[in-house]
Amino acid sequence: MDYIREFDIQLEREHFYAGESVCGKVILDTVENFKLRSIRVVLRGKAHAEWKVMLSGDRRTIKGDQYFMDQRQTIWGEKNLISTIPILPRGVHKFPFKFNLPESALPCSFESRAGQIRYFFKVTIDVPYASPPQGMKYFTVIGPHIDCMDEHYLKPTILENRRSTCCWCCKKGTVSLKCILERSAYVCKESIKLKVTIDNQGEEEVGLRVKLEQICEFFIDRGVLGVSKELKSVVLEYRGNPVKPQKRIKWDSANVLVIPPVPTSLINICRLIQIYYILTVSLDTQKEADLVSVNMPLTIGTVPFRIPNSDKHPVIKYEHACSHVEGGQYLAPDFLLGQVYDGNEHYLREPIVLYKPVYVTVDKTEEN
């Protein structure tokens, strides 16, 4: 509007945990005095799922929503003004606000084409004689609280599988695979602690393949059954050297399987979106993939495992999701600032990103 030179929403930082206080301020720079009923701030946390399906031969869009919080404040003016409308003098004004995030388990911020989990502030400037200006500010919630030091995550996972390349009755040519996962929960940028024993008594070379896969399940309640959708993305993949016939080797992952920044595991917290991870270890031959394989669930947490021989947690930082997995494939159009072509070549530049969720990672530089 002509009488507002600047309208901005600023937060003390861009990411928060459940139970924390979110402090910010609304900045208004006005060029003249004008009547203003109130300035209202709304804090919302919302999950949304949407995709197209075929119903009775027609292509239709189905949608579902879930709200995690809906808080409101009036930071200037009064709620019910009927007679006298106050005047806001010209100049720069800063209106502080503060909201407390609920202590309950909040799902992490998440962006994908089929569904999103978003947390944001919406500010409304209520003027009596024009359409009220509105602004939105998105921020990231780090959640839910998953501590990799919890006892049930520290128990090793041991799985074995074998397959005979001859016939099961004679038990010849058996290829065996044994895997020991030191713990089952990790924070992004940590290295998965995995030990593998391969006993190749077959007639062909076998190759080790380790794959961490992200599975996103979306569900919209429609009647008795509902509608669901599943998306899978490979987070990381490693291939080892071939193991020759009649050979037995042991392999240690060491620092090979480093998890990139990805969304936190999200199970039984949001009814629209579930996110979990599966670690698959398999042996392949030139003729057959997954000759022998084992699958192990792996949890992505928000509190890292402690550094050995220390009571302190590693230094953490916050990074955007890896671009090749579902949590980083999609960036909504409302988070991109477009540019108008004016004859120059600046329109060829990458668009400015207004918001992108971040996730907890271990700062490997500080750890070393």
Stockholm file with secondary structure:
# STOCKHOLM 1.0

chainA/1-368         MDYIREFDIQLEREHFYAGESVCGKVILDTVENFKLRSIRVVLRGKAHAEWKVMLSGDRRTIKGDQYFMDQRQTIWGEKNLISTIPILPRGVHKFPFKFNLPESALPCSFESRAGQIRYFFKVTIDVPYASPPQGMKYFTVIGPHIDCMDEHYLKPTILENRRSTCCWCCKKGTVSLKCILERSAYVCKESIKLKVTIDNQGEEEVGLRVKLEQICEFFIDRGVLGVSKELKSVVLEYRGNPVKPQKRIKWDSANVLVIPPVPTSLINICRLIQIYYILTVSLDTQKEADLVSVNMPLTIGTVPFRIPNSDKHPVIKYEHACSHVEGGQYLAPDFLLGQVYDGNEHYLREPIVLYKPVYVTVDKTEEN
#=GR chainA/1-368 SS CTTEEEEEEEESCSEEETTCEEEEEEEEEESSCEECCEEEEEEEEEEEEEEEEEETTEEEEEEEEEEEEEEEEEEEECSCCSSCCCEECSEEEEEEEEEECCSSCCCCCEECSSEEEEEEEEEEEECTTSCCCEEEEEEEEECSCCBTTSHHHHSCEEEEEEEESSCTTTTCSEEEEEEEESCSEECBTCBCCEEEEEEECSSSCEEEEEEEEEEEEEEECCTTTCEEEEEEEEEEEEEEEEECTTEEEEEECTTSCBCCSCCCCBCSSCSSEEEEEEEEEEEECSSCSCSEEEEEEEEECSBCCCCTTCSSCCCEEEEECCTTSHHHHCCCGGGEECCCCCSSGGGGSCCEECCCCEEEEECHHHHC
#=GC SS_cons         CTTEEEEEEEESCSEEETTCEEEEEEEEEESSCEECCEEEEEEEEEEEEEEEEEETTEEEEEEEEEEEEEEEEEEEECSCCSSCCCEECSEEEEEEEEEECCSSCCCCCEECSSEEEEEEEEEEEECTTSCCCEEEEEEEEECSCCBTTSHHHHSCEEEEEEEESSCTTTTCSEEEEEEEESCSEECBTCBCCEEEEEEECSSSCEEEEEEEEEEEEEEECCTTTCEEEEEEEEEEEEEEEEECTTEEEEEECTTSCBCCSCCCCBCSSCSSEEEEEEEEEEEECSSCSCSEEEEEEEEECSBCCCCTTCSSCCCEEEEECCTTSHHHHCCCGGGEECCCCCSSGGGGSCCEECCCCEEEEECHHHHC
//
